[in-house]
């Protein structure tokens, strides 16, 4: 329970708190103008100071760690496990908490720092809070998804605007596992089931990320079916065996390139001889054809032609024709002699080339036989490189097949484990019915106290874990949405006290009553007072005076006796810190 909130500056308005309801009011003075405001008097800062001393995160330049509050130290006096202690944290050195009081039975004992002050660092102070308020060792520093004292405290000290949006979250965009684990702890459910659920989700997400990486090329390979991969591996394995056999039969011939060059030269010569023979044989064919088709004219053929024409040739002409015949016969004889000579020469050339062809072909055959089954060193190297590349592909495929099988098996395992986890969680849920049903009953009771019909706190278990919801008739209105949070938080502190946990305070900012009908505000404050008195806890609420439903309290409810501190807008000294910044 919180006894007092102090600071090391004289202008600060110390708040002395008591069991039950404690109201911190921001008054509007009679002399205040229409441009003055009660929104900067320190109501939210008051809650922030308490949270600061309870080991909230304190990044530089934010919250209380601004330049205007340099050298400030805030002290929280409270009782932990029946012992009165004072905790002081400075804005300049927020990593150290000065501790005063009896700490003999604490699981972590304060130590003296360089300045001679006894205290704890952030981690150790949080461990003490976990032990004192929630009866657990501080698990926040361990691996895995576990409840932490700070997250649990944030449901009892709502210190952010986003904390008033939904009962189950204390900051915006809170992760699902965080919501499930901490609400399960507070509602008496098995939070370890929620942690295992998140571990299975992580494994599933990791598989999905790996598949996406393969698909987008971030990981080598292509996403294919197991059958396609096996078929490709078989093809490459066959190719690998052929390459292995070729390598085993390969012989390196040192003179390979010289012999290959000589064989190529012989091939070129052979081609030249063959081409020359083709040309000469075509010439032989033409010469032989000309001898067959060309005949000498008969001696009387010309006279016969003239006789047929009825022309008589004189004797002189006959003599000239005879001479012409003799000359023509000589020409033909000479042509026969020339063609015969050419034919003889061509035939001799062809025969010579054919003999050369036989000799060259034999020599080339010897060279080719020498090269058969053997190769140059660079060819062997290339074959080895091809073989190594194929082997690498086979190995990659084998790894990919193994990976795909493992991924498929893991995905199936996750599905089976999720189903089994859901079944085990439902069984555990039933075994804990006596415990969690108290929380549901309290919420129903509190909501009925504010409205005509009781609301419902709903706990479901589906394939993703615990699901929480609250229902009050007329939920769409802002006021009723805020009262869902009020009823839930009041249930949490009441339920915690019934379970014997050490947490014994609940703190709300005036935001909890935004848009709430004055009658429900009055019922809520009276209900908080009744439950605080019955179960021994403290309810602290900051309000503007004009939000206090004075006319709607039941007769005999003295709200004035619950006011522990009044802040005013008369001048800056009336604010919590004694000045405006």
C-alpha positions as a printed NumPy array, in Angstrom:
array([[   0.   ,    0.   ,    0.   ],
       [   1.268,    3.468,   -0.865],
       [   1.669,    5.78 ,    2.128],
       [   3.111,    8.943,    0.598],
       [   4.506,   10.534,   -2.536],
       [   7.289,   13.073,   -1.968],
       [   9.965,   15.004,   -3.876],
       [  13.184,   16.833,   -2.975],
       [  11.936,   20.303,   -4.002],
       [  10.001,   22.595,   -1.646],
       [   7.412,   23.562,   -4.227],
       [   6.243,   19.953,   -4.584],
       [   2.878,   19.115,   -3.016],
       [   3.392,   15.993,   -0.929],
       [   0.509,   13.524,   -0.997],
       [  -0.227,   11.452,    2.118],
       [  -2.394,    8.486,    1.198],
       [  -4.586,    6.125,    3.206],
       [  -6.271,    2.755,    2.734],
       [  -9.465,    2.821,    0.688],
       [ -10.301,    5.492,   -1.865],
       [  -7.849,    8.371,   -2.343],
       [  -8.869,   11.285,   -4.564],
       [  -6.367,   13.715,   -6.037],
       [  -8.435,   16.687,   -7.223],
       [  -7.635,   19.554,   -9.54 ],
       [  -9.728,   22.533,   -8.412],
       [ -10.856,   25.414,  -10.545],
       [ -10.506,   28.549,   -8.451],
       [ -13.081,   31.308,   -8.415],
       [ -10.525,   33.786,   -9.742],
       [  -9.51 ,   31.623,  -12.684],
       [ -10.278,   33.036,  -16.107],
       [ -11.861,   31.286,  -19.067],
       [  -8.397,   30.666,  -20.52 ],
       [  -7.019,   28.976,  -17.411],
       [  -7.051,   25.194,  -17.245],
       [  -6.928,   22.342,  -14.756],
       [  -5.367,   20.043,  -17.344],
       [  -1.764,   20.961,  -16.517],
       [  -1.825,   20.831,  -12.737],
       [  -0.081,   17.469,  -12.389],
       [  -2.795,   14.821,  -12.117],
       [  -1.145,   12.576,  -14.711],
       [   2.304,   13.53 ,  -13.394],
       [   1.269,   12.255,   -9.966],
       [   0.582,    8.788,  -11.412],
       [   3.746,    8.979,  -13.484],
       [   5.812,    9.62 ,  -10.336],
       [   4.376,    6.546,   -8.637],
       [   5.074,    4.471,  -11.747],
       [   8.571,    5.962,  -11.961],
       [   9.352,    4.801,   -8.431],
       [   7.939,    1.369,   -9.267],
       [  10.682,    0.837,  -11.863],
       [   8.961,    1.895,  -15.074],
       [  11.137,    2.509,  -18.122],
       [  12.636,    6.012,  -18.082],
       [  14.137,    6.973,  -21.451],
       [  16.03 ,   10.288,  -21.476],
       [  14.128,   13.325,  -22.661],
       [  10.725,   11.787,  -21.951],
       [   8.329,   11.668,  -19.014],
       [  10.007,   12.898,  -15.854],
       [  13.457,   12.893,  -17.443],
       [  13.178,   16.28 ,  -19.091],
       [  15.468,   19.25 ,  -18.618],
       [  12.958,   21.106,  -16.416],
       [  13.086,   18.261,  -13.863],
       [  16.841,   17.863,  -13.763],
       [  18.147,   17.03 ,  -10.268],
       [  14.689,   16.024,   -9.051],
       [  14.309,   13.011,   -6.811],
       [  10.956,   11.362,   -6.102],
       [  10.212,    9.198,   -3.105],
       [   7.494,    6.604,   -2.705],
       [   6.669,    5.427,    0.793],
       [   4.875,    2.089,    0.773],
       [   4.398,   -1.119,    2.659],
       [   5.683,   -4.346,    1.136],
       [   4.883,   -7.688,    2.774],
       [   4.016,   -5.83 ,    5.955],
       [   7.213,   -3.765,    6.107],
       [   7.356,    0.001,    5.646],
       [   9.984,    1.175,    3.151],
       [  10.82 ,    4.307,    1.201],
       [  12.06 ,    4.123,   -2.383],
       [  13.772,    7.11 ,   -4.009],
       [  14.648,    7.453,   -7.678],
       [  16.327,   10.46 ,   -9.265],
       [  15.813,   11.779,  -12.765],
       [  19.584,   12.096,  -13.253],
       [  20.425,    8.515,  -12.206],
       [  17.277,    6.505,  -12.877],
       [  19.154,    3.199,  -12.82 ],
       [  19.473,    3.241,   -9.025],
       [  16.751,    3.048,   -6.345],
       [  17.687,    4.219,   -2.867],
       [  15.986,    2.001,   -0.268],
       [  15.218,    2.879,    3.343],
       [  13.489,    0.568,    5.797],
       [  13.508,   -3.032,    6.915],
       [  14.571,   -5.328,    4.067],
       [  15.772,   -8.308,    6.091],
       [  13.413,  -10.818,    4.491],
       [  13.77 ,   -9.595,    0.898],
       [  15.019,  -12.148,   -1.624],
       [  17.429,   -9.496,   -2.939],
       [  19.213,   -7.363,   -0.355],
       [  20.146,   -3.721,   -1.029],
       [  23.819,   -2.853,   -1.384],
       [  25.695,    0.391,   -0.724],
       [  26.793,    2.378,   -3.781],
       [  29.827,    4.675,   -4.209],
       [  27.974,    7.541,   -2.53 ],
       [  27.279,    5.383,    0.524],
       [  23.57 ,    5.028,   -0.238],
       [  21.855,    1.679,    0.21 ],
       [  19.733,    0.581,   -2.716],
       [  19.058,   -1.638,   -5.744],
       [  19.432,   -1.422,   -9.491],
       [  16.395,   -1.628,  -11.801],
       [  16.543,   -5.384,  -12.317],
       [  16.849,   -6.197,   -8.619],
       [  14.118,   -3.746,   -7.589],
       [  11.788,   -5.314,  -10.132],
       [  12.659,   -8.738,   -8.706],
       [  11.611,   -7.505,   -5.245],
       [   8.339,   -6.147,   -6.653],
       [   7.646,   -9.457,   -8.408],
       [   8.159,  -11.307,   -5.144],
       [   6.282,   -8.859,   -2.909],
       [   3.32 ,   -8.01 ,   -5.164],
       [   2.77 ,  -11.137,   -7.244],
       [   4.389,  -13.914,   -5.231],
       [   6.756,  -14.952,   -7.994],
       [  10.412,  -14.755,   -8.892],
       [  11.117,  -12.076,  -11.478],
       [  11.035,  -14.02 ,  -14.747],
       [  11.267,  -11.032,  -17.065],
       [  15.009,  -11.434,  -17.544],
       [  14.746,  -15.089,  -18.518],
       [  14.29 ,  -16.363,  -22.04 ],
       [  10.855,  -17.253,  -23.273],
       [   7.452,  -15.722,  -22.845],
       [   6.872,  -15.131,  -19.153],
       [   5.013,  -12.635,  -16.993],
       [   7.047,   -9.723,  -15.657],
       [   6.398,   -7.588,  -12.625],
       [   6.395,   -4.421,  -14.726],
       [   3.797,   -5.648,  -17.217],
       [   1.583,   -6.973,  -14.42 ],
       [   1.892,   -3.663,  -12.538],
       [   0.777,   -1.776,  -15.635],
       [  -2.727,   -3.252,  -15.25 ],
       [  -2.935,   -1.718,  -11.762],
       [  -1.211,    1.575,  -12.613],
       [  -2.521,    2.598,  -16.023],
       [  -0.045,    5.29 ,  -16.989],
       [  -0.654,    5.863,  -20.693],
       [  -3.558,    7.202,  -22.691],
       [  -3.534,    4.   ,  -24.743],
       [  -3.99 ,    2.014,  -21.52 ],
       [  -7.6  ,    3.228,  -21.417],
       [  -8.602,    1.849,  -24.821],
       [  -9.231,   -1.775,  -23.868],
       [  -9.186,   -3.67 ,  -20.562],
       [  -6.639,   -6.241,  -21.705],
       [  -3.897,   -3.909,  -22.962],
       [  -1.828,   -1.346,  -21.087],
       [  -0.112,    0.187,  -24.134],
       [  -0.813,    0.536,  -27.829],
       [   0.033,   -2.343,  -30.179],
       [   0.723,   -4.694,  -27.29 ],
       [   1.737,   -8.08 ,  -28.652],
       [  -0.717,  -10.948,  -28.524],
       [   1.508,  -13.182,  -26.398],
       [   1.994,  -10.338,  -23.895],
       [  -1.762,   -9.88 ,  -23.599],
       [  -2.403,  -13.616,  -23.273],
       [   0.365,  -14.388,  -20.779],
       [  -0.298,  -11.506,  -18.383],
       [  -4.083,  -11.62 ,  -18.443],
       [  -3.956,  -15.399,  -17.995],
       [  -1.756,  -14.914,  -14.913],
       [  -4.076,  -12.273,  -13.468],
       [  -7.233,  -14.332,  -14.148],
       [  -5.899,  -17.496,  -12.546],
       [  -5.402,  -19.34 ,  -15.834],
       [  -2.316,  -21.312,  -16.861],
       [  -0.078,  -18.63 ,  -18.356],
       [   2.481,  -21.267,  -19.32 ],
       [   0.016,  -22.607,  -21.901],
       [  -0.098,  -19.142,  -23.476],
       [   3.718,  -19.095,  -23.536],
       [   3.86 ,  -22.475,  -25.297],
       [   1.261,  -21.238,  -27.782],
       [   3.514,  -18.347,  -28.701],
       [   6.512,  -20.657,  -29.077],
       [   4.518,  -22.746,  -31.569],
       [   3.543,  -19.558,  -33.398],
       [   7.211,  -18.578,  -33.561],
       [   8.107,  -21.942,  -35.063],
       [   5.304,  -21.621,  -37.594],
       [   6.364,  -18.074,  -38.46 ],
       [   9.974,  -19.214,  -38.861],
       [   8.881,  -21.905,  -41.327],
       [   6.811,  -19.36 ,  -43.205],
       [   9.741,  -16.942,  -43.323],
       [  12.034,  -19.702,  -44.628],
       [   9.573,  -20.618,  -47.366],
       [   9.217,  -16.972,  -48.315],
       [  12.996,  -16.537,  -48.353],
       [  13.363,  -19.529,  -50.682],
       [  10.554,  -18.245,  -52.874],
       [  12.008,  -14.737,  -53.188],
       [  15.565,  -15.939,  -53.695],
       [  16.922,  -14.835,  -50.343],
       [  17.866,  -18.492,  -49.877],
       [  19.273,  -20.474,  -52.798],
       [  16.835,  -22.827,  -54.457],
       [  13.364,  -22.946,  -55.833],
       [  10.309,  -23.982,  -53.913],
       [   9.166,  -27.223,  -55.573],
       [   7.233,  -30.306,  -54.61 ],
       [   9.06 ,  -33.247,  -53.127],
       [   8.252,  -35.33 ,  -56.217],
       [   9.736,  -32.739,  -58.6  ],
       [  12.887,  -32.521,  -56.53 ],
       [  13.275,  -36.3  ,  -56.412],
       [  12.855,  -36.567,  -60.199],
       [  15.488,  -33.898,  -60.793],
       [  17.877,  -35.576,  -58.359],
       [  17.459,  -38.914,  -60.201],
       [  18.257,  -37.252,  -63.545],
       [  21.353,  -35.581,  -62.157],
       [  22.462,  -38.768,  -60.399],
       [  22.343,  -40.633,  -63.742],
       [  24.326,  -37.842,  -65.376],
       [  26.798,  -37.955,  -62.5  ],
       [  27.359,  -41.697,  -63.044],
       [  28.005,  -41.187,  -66.782],
       [  30.528,  -38.476,  -66.023],
       [  32.205,  -40.684,  -63.411],
       [  32.54 ,  -43.527,  -65.907],
       [  33.951,  -41.186,  -68.565],
       [  36.522,  -39.936,  -66.078],
       [  37.509,  -43.464,  -65.035],
       [  38.185,  -44.414,  -68.682],
       [  39.935,  -41.198,  -69.589],
       [  43.679,  -41.36 ,  -70.373],
       [  45.86 ,  -38.316,  -70.775],
       [  48.161,  -38.371,  -73.895],
       [  51.06 ,  -35.897,  -73.443],
       [  51.531,  -35.441,  -77.257],
       [  47.75 ,  -35.174,  -77.744],
       [  47.757,  -31.658,  -79.166],
       [  50.719,  -32.337,  -81.557],
       [  49.124,  -35.541,  -82.907],
       [  45.734,  -33.838,  -83.15 ],
       [  47.351,  -31.015,  -85.189],
       [  49.036,  -33.488,  -87.55 ],
       [  45.78 ,  -35.418,  -87.994],
       [  44.017,  -32.178,  -88.822],
       [  46.69 ,  -31.337,  -91.448],
       [  46.312,  -34.781,  -93.041],
       [  42.538,  -34.33 ,  -93.103],
       [  43.   ,  -31.016,  -94.871],
       [  45.363,  -32.615,  -97.443],
       [  42.952,  -35.517,  -97.994],
       [  40.118,  -33.083,  -98.589],
       [  42.303,  -31.201, -101.113],
       [  43.179,  -34.397, -103.032],
       [  39.576,  -35.546, -103.073],
       [  38.424,  -32.183, -104.386],
       [  41.142,  -32.192, -107.098],
       [  40.143,  -35.697, -108.222],
       [  36.526,  -34.639, -108.451],
       [  37.485,  -31.736, -110.734],
       [  39.755,  -33.899, -112.962],
       [  37.203,  -36.693, -113.242],
       [  34.629,  -34.18 , -114.445],
       [  37.135,  -32.989, -117.14 ],
       [  37.792,  -36.615, -118.16 ],
       [  34.08 ,  -37.17 , -118.613],
       [  33.815,  -34.132, -120.861],
       [  36.867,  -35.146, -122.995],
       [  35.541,  -38.664, -123.468],
       [  32.124,  -37.383, -124.458],
       [  33.661,  -35.065, -127.101],
       [  35.568,  -37.947, -128.703],
       [  32.385,  -39.972, -129.049],
       [  30.198,  -37.206, -130.472],
       [  32.687,  -35.594, -132.914],
       [  33.075,  -37.451, -136.398],
       [  35.039,  -36.356, -139.552],
       [  32.889,  -35.385, -142.684],
       [  32.871,  -37.843, -145.754],
       [  34.715,  -36.837, -148.95 ],
       [  31.623,  -36.799, -151.274],
       [  29.138,  -35.29 , -148.892],
       [  29.566,  -31.738, -150.226],
       [  29.23 ,  -32.788, -153.911],
       [  26.146,  -34.758, -153.073],
       [  24.608,  -31.684, -151.468],
       [  25.268,  -29.632, -154.635],
       [  23.913,  -32.41 , -156.845],
       [  20.723,  -32.552, -154.856],
       [  20.457,  -28.817, -155.428],
       [  20.954,  -29.265, -159.243],
       [  24.235,  -27.399, -159.308],
       [  27.243,  -28.701, -161.308],
       [  30.701,  -27.906, -159.763],
       [  33.514,  -26.922, -162.107],
       [  36.859,  -28.724, -161.971],
       [  38.731,  -25.871, -160.249],
       [  36.278,  -25.88 , -157.38 ],
       [  36.556,  -29.594, -156.99 ],
       [  40.306,  -29.246, -156.602],
       [  39.929,  -26.647, -153.802],
       [  37.462,  -28.825, -151.906],
       [  39.877,  -31.667, -151.95 ],
       [  42.528,  -29.516, -150.37 ],
       [  40.03 ,  -28.303, -147.713],
       [  39.143,  -31.875, -146.897],
       [  42.755,  -32.74 , -146.364],
       [  43.277,  -29.711, -144.059],
       [  40.161,  -30.525, -142.012],
       [  41.223,  -34.126, -141.617],
       [  44.562,  -32.935, -140.26 ],
       [  42.809,  -30.662, -137.705],
       [  40.624,  -33.479, -136.495],
       [  43.613,  -35.791, -136.218],
       [  45.475,  -33.18 , -134.182],
       [  42.418,  -32.698, -131.859],
       [  42.145,  -36.439, -131.275],
       [  45.809,  -36.547, -130.431],
       [  45.459,  -33.575, -127.97 ],
       [  42.388,  -34.966, -126.198],
       [  43.978,  -38.385, -125.941],
       [  47.015,  -36.814, -124.364],
       [  44.884,  -34.821, -121.89 ],
       [  42.889,  -37.886, -120.935],
       [  46.078,  -39.824, -120.332],
       [  47.526,  -37.037, -118.173],
       [  44.329,  -36.608, -116.142],
       [  44.009,  -40.335, -115.556],
       [  47.614,  -40.454, -114.369],
       [  47.017,  -37.516, -111.993],
       [  43.88 ,  -39.133, -110.575],
       [  45.703,  -42.406, -110.023],
       [  48.537,  -40.612, -108.27 ],
       [  46.161,  -38.717, -105.995],
       [  44.261,  -41.895, -105.174],
       [  47.521,  -43.508, -104.183],
       [  48.32 ,  -40.477, -102.044],
       [  44.816,  -40.643, -100.505],
       [  45.391,  -44.245,  -99.478],
       [  48.692,  -43.331,  -97.868],
       [  47.381,  -40.181,  -96.146],
       [  44.231,  -41.926,  -94.919],
       [  46.367,  -44.688,  -93.429],
       [  48.593,  -42.177,  -91.629],
       [  45.556,  -40.257,  -90.341],
       [  44.013,  -43.512,  -89.109],
       [  47.172,  -44.197,  -87.151],
       [  46.929,  -40.752,  -85.541],
       [  43.231,  -41.147,  -84.736],
       [  43.878,  -44.571,  -83.242],
       [  46.541,  -42.998,  -81.053],
       [  43.999,  -40.351,  -79.885],
       [  41.156,  -42.847,  -79.383],
       [  40.256,  -43.17 ,  -75.658],
       [  42.78 ,  -40.544,  -74.699],
       [  42.713,  -36.752,  -74.408],
       [  44.571,  -33.65 ,  -73.453],
       [  45.065,  -32.611,  -69.8  ],
       [  42.799,  -29.564,  -70.155],
       [  40.001,  -31.822,  -71.392],
       [  40.403,  -33.964,  -68.3  ],
       [  40.282,  -30.843,  -66.137],
       [  37.113,  -29.683,  -67.881],
       [  35.512,  -33.099,  -67.395],
       [  36.417,  -32.964,  -63.712],
       [  34.896,  -29.49 ,  -63.389],
       [  31.682,  -30.642,  -65.048],
       [  31.613,  -33.652,  -62.741],
       [  32.166,  -31.51 ,  -59.637],
       [  29.413,  -29.098,  -60.723],
       [  26.985,  -31.974,  -61.208],
       [  27.907,  -33.442,  -57.829],
       [  27.3  ,  -30.055,  -56.202],
       [  23.865,  -29.871,  -57.802],
       [  23.052,  -33.349,  -56.525],
       [  24.207,  -32.404,  -53.026],
       [  22.167,  -29.192,  -53.11 ],
       [  19.11 ,  -31.1  ,  -54.231],
       [  19.656,  -33.682,  -51.5  ],
       [  19.904,  -30.917,  -48.906],
       [  16.814,  -29.22 ,  -50.305],
       [  14.867,  -32.481,  -50.229],
       [  15.978,  -33.081,  -46.654],
       [  15.046,  -29.523,  -45.76 ],
       [  11.644,  -29.8  ,  -47.394],
       [  10.977,  -33.075,  -45.626],
       [  11.995,  -31.52 ,  -42.333],
       [   9.846,  -28.449,  -42.992],
       [   6.859,  -30.607,  -43.885],
       [   7.409,  -32.811,  -40.857],
       [   7.845,  -29.757,  -38.623],
       [   4.695,  -28.133,  -39.98 ],
       [   2.781,  -31.348,  -39.297],
       [   4.314,  -31.542,  -35.82 ],
       [   3.281,  -27.955,  -35.077],
       [  -0.275,  -28.745,  -36.173],
       [  -0.383,  -31.826,  -33.95 ],
       [   1.18 ,  -29.973,  -31.009],
       [  -1.269,  -27.08 ,  -31.449],
       [  -4.229,  -29.439,  -31.371],
       [  -2.78 ,  -31.213,  -28.342],
       [  -2.049,  -27.879,  -26.638],
       [  -5.599,  -26.711,  -27.213],
       [  -6.949,  -29.953,  -25.75 ],
       [  -4.607,  -29.713,  -22.733],
       [  -5.5  ,  -26.041,  -22.214],
       [  -9.199,  -26.812,  -22.238],
       [  -8.651,  -29.584,  -19.661],
       [  -6.566,  -27.24 ,  -17.519],
       [  -9.232,  -24.557,  -17.938],
       [ -11.841,  -26.931,  -16.55 ],
       [  -9.607,  -27.931,  -13.657],
       [  -9.204,  -24.257,  -12.713],
       [ -12.901,  -23.452,  -13.038],
       [ -13.337,  -22.78 ,   -9.325],
       [ -10.605,  -20.148,   -9.482],
       [ -11.287,  -18.236,  -12.7  ],
       [ -15.058,  -18.369,  -12.239],
       [ -14.55 ,  -16.054,   -9.248],
       [ -13.096,  -13.44 ,  -11.599],
       [ -16.057,  -13.76 ,  -13.965],
       [ -18.496,  -13.477,  -11.088],
       [ -16.788,  -10.37 ,   -9.737],
       [ -16.905,   -8.665,  -13.136],
       [ -20.576,   -9.523,  -13.519],
       [ -21.28 ,   -8.216,  -10.018],
       [ -19.412,   -4.953,  -10.526],
       [ -20.952,   -4.2  ,  -13.919],
       [ -24.433,   -4.889,  -12.562],
       [ -23.701,   -2.47 ,   -9.755],
       [ -23.16 ,    0.269,  -12.365],
       [ -25.842,   -0.668,  -14.891],
       [ -29.197,   -2.423,  -14.879],
       [ -27.932,   -5.628,  -16.459],
       [ -24.767,   -7.526,  -15.491],
       [ -21.939,   -7.565,  -17.984],
       [ -19.853,  -10.566,  -18.949],
       [ -16.172,  -11.318,  -18.862],
       [ -15.575,  -13.876,  -21.616],
       [ -12.655,  -16.302,  -21.769],
       [ -12.383,  -18.395,  -24.93 ],
       [  -9.789,  -20.872,  -26.163],
       [  -9.277,  -21.235,  -29.895],
       [  -6.489,  -22.353,  -32.228],
       [  -4.42 ,  -19.251,  -31.365],
       [  -4.715,  -19.444,  -27.584],
       [  -6.692,  -17.509,  -24.992],
       [  -9.213,  -14.943,  -26.176],
       [ -10.587,  -12.312,  -23.785],
       [ -13.54 ,   -9.978,  -24.085],
       [ -15.894,   -7.968,  -21.9  ],
       [ -19.494,   -7.206,  -22.669],
       [ -21.773,   -4.583,  -21.141],
       [ -25.063,   -3.56 ,  -22.708],
       [ -24.662,   -0.331,  -24.669],
       [ -20.941,   -0.908,  -25.376],
       [ -20.658,    1.449,  -28.38 ],
       [ -20.671,    4.522,  -26.09 ],
       [ -17.357,    5.895,  -24.866],
       [ -18.542,    6.002,  -21.27 ],
       [ -19.547,    2.357,  -21.151],
       [ -16.272,    1.388,  -22.857],
       [ -14.407,    3.147,  -20.036],
       [ -16.538,    1.403,  -17.431],
       [ -15.576,   -1.942,  -18.944],
       [ -11.99 ,   -1.081,  -18.047],
       [ -13.008,    0.144,  -14.589],
       [ -14.932,   -3.045,  -13.817],
       [ -12.145,   -5.217,  -15.173],
       [  -9.443,   -3.43 ,  -13.15 ],
       [ -11.559,   -3.447,   -9.997],
       [ -12.11 ,   -7.158,  -10.545],
       [  -8.334,   -7.684,  -10.97 ],
       [  -7.391,   -6.006,   -7.687],
       [ -10.25 ,   -7.682,   -5.826],
       [  -9.42 ,  -11.082,   -7.289],
       [  -5.725,  -10.575,   -6.501],
       [  -6.578,   -9.859,   -2.856],
       [  -8.825,  -12.922,   -2.675],
       [  -5.955,  -15.038,   -4.039],
       [  -3.578,  -13.656,   -1.418],
       [  -1.303,  -11.712,   -3.769],
       [   0.615,   -8.768,   -2.331],
       [  -0.624,   -6.152,   -4.805],
       [  -2.949,   -3.87 ,   -2.854],
       [  -3.403,   -0.686,   -4.887],
       [  -5.217,    0.321,   -8.07 ],
       [  -4.566,    3.682,   -9.728],
       [  -6.607,    5.437,  -12.415],
       [  -6.245,    8.74 ,  -14.186],
       [  -9.321,   10.904,  -14.762],
       [  -9.399,    9.411,  -18.296],
       [ -11.209,    6.42 ,  -16.8  ],
       [ -14.31 ,    8.592,  -16.397],
       [ -14.255,   10.364,  -19.79 ],
       [ -17.734,   10.284,  -21.285],
       [ -19.164,    8.442,  -18.268],
       [ -22.576,    9.46 ,  -16.989],
       [ -22.32 ,   11.206,  -13.545],
       [ -24.547,    8.526,  -12.011],
       [ -22.154,    5.777,  -13.108],
       [ -19.218,    7.832,  -11.852],
       [ -20.851,    8.029,   -8.44 ],
       [ -21.639,    4.293,   -8.44 ],
       [ -18.081,    3.477,   -9.502],
       [ -16.447,    5.509,   -6.708],
       [ -18.809,    4.117,   -4.102],
       [ -18.206,    0.582,   -5.393],
       [ -14.435,    1.098,   -5.259],
       [ -14.737,    2.351,   -1.682],
       [ -16.835,   -0.659,   -0.651],
       [ -14.521,   -3.226,   -2.29 ],
       [ -11.377,   -1.504,   -0.953],
       [ -12.773,   -1.661,    2.568],
       [ -13.899,   -5.288,    2.162],
       [ -10.722,   -6.661,    0.573],
       [  -8.126,   -4.322,    2.031],
       [  -6.745,   -2.433,   -0.921],
       [  -6.245,    1.149,   -1.978],
       [  -7.917,    2.947,   -4.895],
       [  -6.225,    6.121,   -6.088],
       [  -7.917,    8.31 ,   -8.693],
       [  -7.073,   11.732,  -10.079],
       [ -10.027,   13.935,  -11.076],
       [ -10.956,   17.451,  -11.977],
       [ -13.309,   18.791,   -9.322],
       [ -16.058,   19.356,  -11.871],
       [ -15.99 ,   15.627,  -12.664],
       [ -16.877,   14.676,   -9.099],
       [ -20.598,   13.652,   -9.198],
       [ -21.458,   15.44 ,   -5.973],
       [ -25.215,   15.337,   -6.548],
       [ -25.31 ,   11.66 ,   -7.477],
       [ -23.624,   10.086,   -4.462],
       [ -25.898,    8.161,   -2.152],
       [ -26.797,    9.748,    1.12 ],
       [ -24.046,    9.381,    3.659],
       [ -21.196,    8.953,    1.194],
       [ -18.683,   11.611,    2.231],
       [ -16.387,   12.033,   -0.754],
       [ -14.668,   15.022,    0.879],
       [ -13.119,   12.688,    3.422],
       [ -11.47 ,   10.812,    0.558],
       [  -9.653,   13.833,   -0.898],
       [  -5.908,   13.592,   -0.091],
       [  -4.611,   16.432,   -2.237],
       [  -6.083,   19.444,   -3.996],
       [  -4.27 ,   21.132,   -6.857],
       [  -5.399,   24.575,   -7.988],
       [  -5.084,   26.74 ,  -11.078],
       [  -4.789,   30.034,   -9.116],
       [  -1.093,   30.266,  -10.003],
       [   1.744,   27.827,  -10.892],
       [   2.453,   27.154,   -7.216],
       [  -0.891,   25.408,   -6.998],
       [   0.264,   22.647,   -9.371],
       [   1.775,   19.384,   -8.136],
       [   5.374,   20.381,   -8.862],
       [   4.915,   23.999,   -7.784],
       [   5.617,   25.338,  -11.288],
       [   4.525,   24.847,  -14.869],
       [   6.865,   23.515,  -17.543]])
